[in-house]
Amino acid sequence: MSNTTKNPGEGNDEVKQPNAGDVKKSIENHKQAAQHHEEAAKHHKQAAKHHEEGNHDRAHTSTVIANGHAHMASEKQTDDAKHHAVNSK
């Protein structure tokens, strides 16, 4: 059985179907990216709350933590994009 399929609407072009290991890696990347996005959002909300309360030092700390999580989410998205690019050939 072939691991390629025709791409709908694109004539004879074929798209490689990922194996189970590739799918598992992609799922893990998506889950980790989502978790980091959620953590970033939580810390941004905390930063806003701290600013509202006049606790600007705490707000800055929460912002740094939020930015770290946003960066980690971006790295996971990049990993997944590279994974798709390499495995689509």
C-alpha positions, 0 to 999 in steps of 0.5 A, a space after each residue: 500500500 502506498 503512503 502517498 495520496 492525490 491532493 484534491 484539485 491538483 491533478 496528478 500531484 501526490 502528497 506523502 502521508 506521514 507515518 505514525 511517528 511523524 504524526 506523534 511528533 506533530 501532535 506533541 509539538 502542537 500540544 506543547 505550543 498550545 500549553 506555552 500559549 496558555 501559560 503566556 496568556 495567564 502571565 500577561 493577564 497577571 501582568 495587567 492585574 499587577 499594573 492595575 494594582 500598582 505593583 509594577 515590579 511584579 507586572 514586569 516579572 510576569 511580562 518576562 515570564 509571559 514572553 518566555 512562554 511565547 518564545 517557547 510556543 514559537 519554537 514549537 511552532 517552528 519545529 512543527 513547520 520544519 517537521 512538516 517541510 522535511 516530511 512532505 517531500 
